[in-house]
C-alpha cells in the first residue's frame, strides 16, 4: 500500500517565515491532564479560551476526592467560559509501582516528602518481601514493588525502567536498571545511569526480544478494584465522555471494559484504547476494530520498542486510524514546558510532524498536571498545529483514502444482494476470534511452564511466523484497509474472517457492504464539493457524531460545524436527555466544532442561525459558500448555500440553493440511492459559471482541485443506520460554547 507523504508546494522560505495571523479555528485538538497546576476555575477558563478541547483525570495517581473536585471545577469553567469540553477518565489498570510513604497536601494532592539518589553502577534490589513492602521505606538500595509476582517475570539481562509518574524518560527522575540475578523475593539489578527519584515511581519491564514477545506478562486485571469503585462513583455525579483504557493488550480487553461500563450505566461512554506495549502493537488490528479511538502512549511504548522504529510505528498507527476514521491522540510532546515557557526545537518539530501525519489531537500529561506553564502550553500547541495545518496536503490525503476505497471495492466484488446483512449487522457466526493464534487461545496467551501461576507469555509472534503453523498475518496497512470503515463490528471479526488465512477459501471474505458505504459516500462527496466551490465551512447535522467524524476523516481544509440537537429517550423506566455527550465526544476529532442546539420547528431556521453564529465568530464572511450535510426524512443530502452580503445569514436569492452539488437543477428533486451503488444521473449539470459557484468573494486555495473529474451522480443517499434531527436553534455564543445549565 502506498504510504502517505507530505511535502511543500512552495519552497519560498520568505513566505514561511511570515508570522501567523490570529485564527479563530484550530483543527487539531488538545487534551490536558488535570492536576494541581490547572485545577482552578480561572486557569481552566483561560485554557478553554486558548484552545483546550478535553480534560483527563488519571486514577493512577491522586485520591478520588481530588478527581471529583477537578470535574466539578471543569463544570464551573465550562459554564463560565461558555465552552464545551469533553471529560476523560484514565484507569490505573496493570500499572506497576514502587511503594512509598505519602501524605496528602493542602490542595488534596499526594506528596512524597523525600527523594533519593541512585548512581550508575550501584546495586539496586527490587523486592516483593512483605516486611519491606509493609513499611514502604523505599531507598536507593531497596525498592519495594506493588506486584507480588514480579520475580517470576524478571530474567537476567532484562531492562527495568523506573521513573517518576509522567516523566519523559530523559530527565533526572528516570532510572534504567539491568537485571543481574533473581534470588527468592528479590530482583538484583545494576543501575545504568545516575538518577534522583522523587514522587510516584512507576515500573516498566521492557521487552527483551527485538522481534516478537518473549516477556512473561503480569496477570493484573484490566480494571483494578479501585478503578471500578471510582468509575461507579463518578458516573453517578458526572457524564464521563471517554474511558482511557490503560495497558490495552488485545481486543478482548476493550470488550471487557465495554461490558463493565454497560453494567454501571455508562453505555454512552466511549473507549479509547491506550497502546503502551509491544503486545498491543501485535494485536493492534483487533484493538482498533473494537475501540472508539486510539491513544498512542509514547512514553511506555518508546521503552518497549527500539528507538529507530518509533517514528515508523507512530506513522503506521496514525495512518491506520485515519483509514478507518477513528480519532487518534498522541502523548508526550512538549515535556520541557513543565519548567520552561517555550518548547525545544525538537519538540516543536515533533508536534508539527504529528499534525502532518494526521493525528486528531495531542494529549498533554505532566505539562499541565504539575507544570509551571499550563496555559502557555495550550497556546503553543495550538499555534504549532495551526501552522502545520496550513501546509497539510489535503489533496493527497483525500486521494489516498479514495484509492484505498477503490482497492477494497475491487477486492469486495459485487455488492450484497437485497436482504443481506447491513454494515451495522452482526458478524457471521463462522468468524474466527481475533488474533489468528489458534482455536481456544485468547489473544495468543497461554500459561507458562515455569510454574508462574497466573502469569502469561504471549507467543503470538512465534505462532504466526512459525513454518506451517498458521498463515502469516498481512501487513498492518492491508489489515487496516480490510477493516470496517467506521462503524463498530461484532467482536468475532478477524483477519481470517475477512478472507485471510484459513478462511480465505470460504468465498465469504467480503460478504458485507462495500467499503464506500452510503454515509461514506456522502461524507467524501461533501468534502469534495466544499473544495470545488471554495467553501469556508461545512455544516453537519448529527445525533451521534458518526456522520461528522466521517467528514472529518477526509481532513477538509475548512472547519466542520457539527450541529447536535439533544433529544429525549426512554428506557421504559425514566426519560433522559441524550446528545450533550455526543457533542462533547466530537471534540477529539480533528476539524470538528460541535455546537449544542435547541429544538426548532424548522431545519432551515437552524441552518440560518448556524451561519449567523459562524459569521459572528469569524468562520465565514459575506459571499462565502457553506456546504451542508443533513438528513431529510430517510435521505441524506449535500447542499451548498452562500452567506449574504452583510454576513447576517443565508443569501436567499442565490441560485446555488437550487443546484445540487452533483448537477441537479431543481430544488424539489433529490437523487436517492436505495442500494449500495450510486443511482443514475437524473439531470444535466449546471453551467460551469453558474451564479452560485462564482459569487464575488476572496479567492481560496484549492488543495484537492478537480483531479477526480466529475462528482458522482448521487446527491442524496438512503441510509437507515443513522438518525438525526434537523430542527433546533443555537444556545451557544461560540463555536464550542454551550449555555449555562446545558452541559
N, C-alpha and C positions, 0 to 999 in steps of 0.2 A: 504494500500500500504506500502510495506517495506521501511523504511527510510534509508537514506544513513548514514554510519558511517565512521569514519576514525581512523585508528589505525596504529601502527608501527610494522613492521615485525621483526625488530631488536631492542632489548631493551638495546643494548650496549651503555651506556652513553658516554663512551670514544670516540666512533666514532661520536657521535652527536656533541661533543664539538670541534671537529677539525674545524679550521677556513675555511670559504667558499673560494674556489678559484674564481678568476675573471671569469666572464661569459659574452659571447657576446649576450646572449639572456635572456630576462625576459618575461615570458608568460603573466603575469598579467599586465594590462595597468594602467597608471597613468594619470589622467586629472587634470590640475590645474585651479584655478580661477585667472584671470589676474587682478592685481591691482598695486598700486604704488611700491610694493616691487619687482615686477618681470617684469615691462613693458619695461625695457631697452633691446636692442637687444642682447648685450653681455650676460646678465643674461639668456635670453631666449635660446640662443645658448648653454650655459652651461647646462641648464635644459634638452634640447633636447638630448645632448650627454650623459646625465646621465639617460635617460630612459623616458622622458616625451613623451606622445602619443597624448595629446589633450589639447586645451586651451579653457576655458569658459569665456565669458563676460556676466556679470549679469546686466540686465536692472533694477533690483531692486534698485541699488544704483550707482550713478555716472552719469554725463552728457553724452549725445550721442557723443560729440566730444572726450571725453576720450576713449570711447569704439572704436571709429573709429581709433584713434591713436594706440590702443592696437592691433587691427587687422592688421594695416599697419606694425607695428613693428614685428608682428609674421611672416608676409610675408617676410620681410627682413631677419629675423632669419632663416627661412626655406631655403632661397637661400644661405645664408652664411654657414650654417651648412650642407646643402645638406641632410636634414632630412624632411620627411613628418610629418605633424601634423594636426589633424582634428580641426575644429572650431565648437564651440557650443555657442549658444545664449540662456541665461536663461531669462524667462519672469518675469515681475512684477506680473501680474495676480491678484489674490484675496488677496494680502498681505495687512494686516492692520498695520499702522504705527502711531507713535506719531509725531505730527507736531512740528518742532523746527526750529529756525533760523539757517541758514547755509551760509557759504561763500566758494568760490572756491579758492583753494590754487594755488601756482605757477605751480604745476605739473598737474593742471586741475582736481584734486580730491576734492570733497566737504569735508569741515571741520566744525565741531561743536567746537566752542572755549571753551565753558563752560560745565562742568559736575556738577552733583548734587547728593547728598547722600539721601538715604532713610533708616530709621532704623526700625527694627522689631517692630510691634505693632502700627506703625504710620498710621494715616488715610490718604488715597490717593484717590483722585477723578479723575476718567476718564470721561471727558466731551465732549459733542458734541456742546456746546454753540458757537454761531457764534462770539461773542466778544472775547472769549479766543482763538478760533480757528484761527481768523484772525491775531492776534498778534503773535501766535506761541511761546508764552512765557511759555514753559514747566518748571515745577519746581517739587520739591519733593512732593508738596502737590496737584498740579493740572497738569493733563496730557491731553492735547487736542488730540483727535484721529481723523484720517483721514476719518473714516467711519461714516456717519451721523446717521445710524440706529443701532449703537452698543447697545444703551439702550434697544432695542427690543430683543436683543439676550441674554442679561445677566439676570440671575436669582440668587436670594440669595443662597449662598453656592457654587457658581461656582468658579473655579480656573482660573485666568487670568495670563498668563506669559508675562512679558515684559523684553526684553533683547537686547543687542547690536547686530547689524547685524553680523551673522555668529559666535556667541559665542557658547560655548559648553553647557551652562546651569548650569555649576558648578563653575563658576568664579564670581568675584565681580560685574560684569556687568549684572547679572541675578537677576530678581526680581519676586517673586511669590506673588500674591495678592489673597485674598479671598473676594468675593462679599458679602457685608452685607446688602445693600439696593440699590434700584433703584428709583431715585427721578427726574422726568422730564427728563432733558437732562444730568443728572449726574448719574454715577455708583459709588457708595460709596464702597470703599474697605479698607481692613486692610492688611498691609504688613506682610508677614510671615517670612521674613529674611532681614538682612542688605544688602544693595547694593549701589554701586556707578555707576550711569548711565551716559554713555558717547556715543558719536557717534550716528549713525542712530539707533533708537529704534523701534523694531518690536513688534507686539502684537499677542499673540496666545490664543484663547479662548479654553481651554481644555474641552474635552468631559466629561460631568458629569456622564453619565451612565457607569457602569462597564461591561455591557453585550452587548448593541447594540448602537443605536444612539438616543439621546434624545435632543441634542442641535438644536436650530434653526440655519441654515446655512446662511451666508451672501449672498446677491444676486449680488455681484460684478461680472462683466463679466470675462470670462475665459482669454481673451486678452484685456487689457486696451487700450485706445486710444493711450497712449504713446507707448505701445508695438507695435501696428500696424504701427505707424509712424516710429519708429526705424527700424523695420524689413523691411519696404519698402525702406528706405534709404540705409540700409546696404546691401540689396540684389542687389542694383544697382552697388555696388562697390566691393563686396566680394562674394565668394562662401561659403555659410553657410552650413555646413555638417549636423548639428543636431540642433533641437529646443528642449530645455529642458522645458517641459510644467509644470509650477508650479501649485500646488494645483489641480492636476487632480483628479476629483471625480468619473467619470464614463466613459464608452466607448464613449458616445456621445461627451464628451469634446475632445477626440482625433480626432473624425471625424470632429468636428467643426474647429479645428486647421488645419487639412489637407485641408479642403475646402478653408480656408483663404490663406494658403501657395500656393495652386494651383492658386488662383486668382491673386497673385502678382508675379507669375513666379518662385516660389521656389518649384517646384514639385520634385526636386531631394533631397530636404532636408528631412532627416528622423526625426521622432518624438520620443523623449524619455519621457515617462510619469513619472512624479515625484510624488511619493507616499508620502504624508505629513500628512494624517489624517486617522482616523479610517474608514471614509466613503469610502476612496479609497481602503481599505483592503476588505470591504464587497463587493465592485464592482470589485475586482481585476481580476476575471476571464475574464470579458468583456474587461477591460483595456488592459490586456496582449494580448488578441486576436487582438486588433486594433493597438496597439503601435508597433514601431520598436524595442523598448528596454525599460528597466525599470531603474529608479534611485530610490533607497531606501533612502529617506531623513530622516536619523535617528534623526536629531535634533528635528524637529517638530513631527515626528512620535513617538518619545520617550515621548513627552509630552501628546500625545493622547492615549497612551497605558500604562497599569500598568507596572512597571519596570520588574516584574518577567516574563512577557510574551514577552519581546522584543527579547530575544535570539531566542525563538521559532518562532516568527513572521519572523525574518530575515532569519532563515534557511529554513522555508517553502517557502518564496518568492523566494529565490535563487534557491531552488530545482525545483520549478515550471518553472522558466525561463530556467533552464538547460534542462528540459524535452522538451520544445518546441524550444530550440535552439536560443533563443533571448538573446542579451547581457544584463547584469545586473551590475549596478555600485552601490557602497556603499559610503556613505559620513561620515564625522566626525570621523576620526580615530586617528589622532595624534595632537590634539588641543594644547597640551603643547609645541609643536615645534614652536608655534607662538613666544615664548620668549626664548626657550631653544634649544640647538643643538642636543638634544637626547630625544627620547620619553620615557615615563614611561614603566615599565614592563607590565602594564595592556594594554597600547596602542599597544605595540609590539605584545603581545599575541592576541589582537583583530585583527590586520592585518593578522597574520598567520592563525587564525581560519577562517577568511573570505576567504582566499585563499583555505583552505582545504574544506570549504563549497562549493566552486565552482564559486565564483564571477569572472566576467570578468575583472573588473577594480575598481580602487579607485578614487573617485572624491574629490579633496582637495579644501578647502574653504579659511578660514582666514589664514591658514598656508602659503599660497603663496600670498594672496591678500595684507595682511598687516604684515605678519610675518617677523622676522629678518633672517630666515634661509631657504629661498625657495629652493635653490639648494641642501642643506643638506637634506631637507625633501624628495625631489625626490629620492635622493641616498638611504636614509634609507628605504623608502617604497619598492624600487626595491630589496634591499638586503634581507629584510624580506620575500618578496614574492618569491624570488629565493630559499631561504632555505626551505620554505613551499612547493614549487612545487616539490622539490626533494623527498619529502615523501608523496606527494599526491597519493592516491590509485587509479591509472589509471585503474587497472584491475577491481576493484569493481565498479567504475563509469561506465565503459563500460558495465559490466554485468547488472548493474541496469537499464540502458537505454534499453538494449536489452530485459530484462524481461518485462519492461513496454510495449515495442513494441509488444511482443508476447501476452501479456494480451489483449491489444487493438485489435490485429489481431484476437484473439479468439472471442472477442465481436463483431467484424465487420462482421464476417460471410464471405460468398463468395465475390470475387472481383466483381466490377461493370461490367456489360456487355459492349461490344464494342458499342461505340456511346453515352455512358452515360457521365455525366459531368466529366471534369478533375478536379484535385485538385486545379487548379487555377481558376476554373469556378465560376459562381455566386452562391450565396446561394439560395436554394429552396425558392420559393415565400411564402411557408407556414411557414417559420421560424419565431420565436417569438422574439420580440425586447429584447435585453439583459437586464437582471435584474430580470426577473421572478416575477415582482411585480404587475402584473395585466395589462390588456389592458388599453391603454390610459395614463398610467403613464410613465414619462420619468425618468428612473433611480430611481423610487420609491419615488420621491418628490411630495409634494402637498402643497398647501397654508395652512398656519396656520390659526386657528380660532381666534387668538388673535388680529387680525386687523393689523398685521405687514405686510404691503403691500410690496410685492416683496421678502419677506423672505420665506425660505423654511425649512421644517423639514423633515428629512429623516426617514421614518418609515419602511425601507426595512427589517430590522431585525425582527420587530414585524409581518410584513406581511408574512414573510416566516415561522416563527415559531409558529404563532397562530394556534390553533387547527381548522382544517377544512378549513383554508383559502387557502393554497397552499401546494403542496408537499414540504417537506424540501429539501433545497439545499444539494447536496452531498459534501463531503469533498473537500478541495482545491486540494489535491493531485489527487483525482479521476477526478476532473474537468480538471486539467492540462493534464491528460492522454488523455482525450477525445477531447482536443483542436486540431486545425490544427497543424501539425507538425512544419512547419516553415513559409510557405507562408501565406500571408495575406488572410483572408477570408472576405466575404462580411459582411456588418455591421449588417445584420439581424440575424446572428448566435447567438444562445443562448444555455444554458443547456437544455432547453425544446426542442429546435430544434435538439439537439444531442441525444435525446432519454430519457431525464429525465422529470419528471413532467407530465403534461397532454399530451405531445406529445409522451410519451414512448410507447403508444399502436399503434402508426401510422405505425410501421414497417419500417420507413424510417430513423431510427436513424443514421445509418452508411451507407447510400446510397451514399457514396463518395469513393475516393481512399483509400486503406489501409494505416494504419499509416506508415508502412515501404514502402514508395514510391520508385520510381526509383532513384531519386537523393539521398534519404536517404540510400538506399541500397549501392550505390556507395561509399558514404561518410564513412559508417560504415565498408565496406569491405576494403577501403584504410587504415583506422586506424588499422584494424586487420592485414592486410598484412604488414604494416610498423613495427608492433610489432613482428610479427613472424620471419621476416628476420633481425630484429635488425637495422632497418633503422635509419639514423641520421637526415633525413629531409624528409618532404612531400612537393611536389610542386603541386600547383593547378592553372590551368588556369581559369580565370574568367573575366566577364564583370561587373556583378552586385555585386559580392561578396557573393551571396547566397550559391554557392557550397562550397566555402572556409569556410563560417560560419557553414555549416552543418558538415564539417570535424572537425572544432574546437569544435563543440558540444560534441564530444566524448572524448575531453580532452586528445589527444595523448601526450606522454612524450617528443616528439621532436617538433621543430619549424615547422610551416606551411608557406612556402614561397608562397605568393599569387601574381601571375603574372597578372597585369592588363594592357591591351593594350587600350589606348584611341582610340576612333573611332568617325567619323563624322556622325551626324544625322541631318535631316532636318525637319522643321515644315511647309514646303512649302513657308515660307517667308524668312528664312535665315538658314544658316548652323551653327551648334555649335559643339564643341568638348566635348564629354562625356567620362567618365572613370576616370578622375582625382578625382572627388568626391567619386567614388566607392572605389578607393584605400585608400583615407583618412578615409572613413567610416569603413573600415575594421580594423582601428587602435584601436577600442574599444572592439574588440572581442579577447578573450584570445588565445594566441599562434600564432595569425596571424602576418605575416611580409609582408605587402603589398609593392610591388615594381612596379613602373611605367615602362613600356616597350614601345619601338617604333616599328612600323610595320616592319616586315622582311618577305622575301619570303618563309621562312622555319620555321615550328614549331619546328623541331629538332634543328635548329640553336639557337632558343630562349632558349630551354632547355639546350643546351650546355653552353650558356652564363650564364644561371642561376646557373648551377653547378660551373662554374668558379668563379662567384661572391661569391657564398656560401663558396667555398674553401678559397677565399681571406680573408673573414671576420671571418673565423674560425668556420663556421657552420658544415662543413664536412671535413673529412681528406681522404688521399689516401685509396682506397679499401672500403670506406664506401658505404652503399646502400642508394638509394634515391627512394622513391615511388612517382610516378607522376600520377595525375588525370587530364585528358584532354579530349576534345571533338574532335572526328574525324567525320566530316560531321554531321550526325544526331545521332551519338552514343557517349556515354561516355565510356572511358576505363581507367583501372588502370594498370600501368606497373611499373616494377622495373628495375632500372639501377644501375650501380656501378661507382664510381669515379676511374679514372685510378691511376696508381702507383705514379704519380707525383702530383696528385691533381690538374691537369690542365684541366680537362674535363671529359667526359664520356668514360668509357672503352668500346671501340667499339667491341672488340672480346669476350666480356663477354656473356656467354650463357644465362644469366639472361634476356638479351634483347629479347630472343626468347621464353621465357616461360611466359605464363600468370600466374598471381598470383593463378588462380583457376585451373591450370593444363593444359592449352593449350600448345602444343608443337610446333606449327607452328606460326611464326610471321605474317603470311599473313591471318590467320583465327582468327576472333574475335567472342566471344559469344555475341549474341544480344538478346534483350528482347523486344518484340512487344506488350506485355500485362503487366498487373500489377504483374504477378507472374514471378519468375525466370525461364529462359529457361533450357532445359535439358542439362546435361553434354555431351559435344561432343568429348572429348579426354581423354587420360589416363594421370594421374598425373605424373610429373617428379619424378625421384628417389629422395629419401629423402635428399641425399647428393649431389644434382646436383651442378655443378660448381658455378652457380650464387648465391646460397644460403650460400655457405661456403667459400667465398673469405677470404683470410687472413686479419684479422682486429682485433682490440681490442675488447674483449668481452663486451657486453652490458647487462644490466639487462632486464628481460622480464616480466614487471608487468602484462601484460594481459595473456601471456602464451598461451598454446594450449588447454585450458579448454573447448573451444567451439567446438572442433573437427574439421573436415574438413570444409573448407570455401565453401560458396555457389557457385554452378556451373554457375556463371554469371560474366564474365569479362567486358562485355560491355552492358549497358542498354540503350535502346532508350528513349529519353525524348524530348518533344517539348516545355518544359517550360523554357528552358534556352538557351541562345545564347552566344557563346564565340569564340573569335578569337584565333588561335593557332600561329599566327605569331608575330614576334616582336624582338627587341633587346634592351638590357638594356641601360638606360640613367642615372642610379644611381650608385654611388660608394659605397653605404652602403645598408644594408637590408631595411632600411626605408628611403633611400635617394631619391632625385629627382633632375634632372638637373635644373640649373637656367632657369627661364622662363617657366618651365613646371608645375609650381604649380598652 
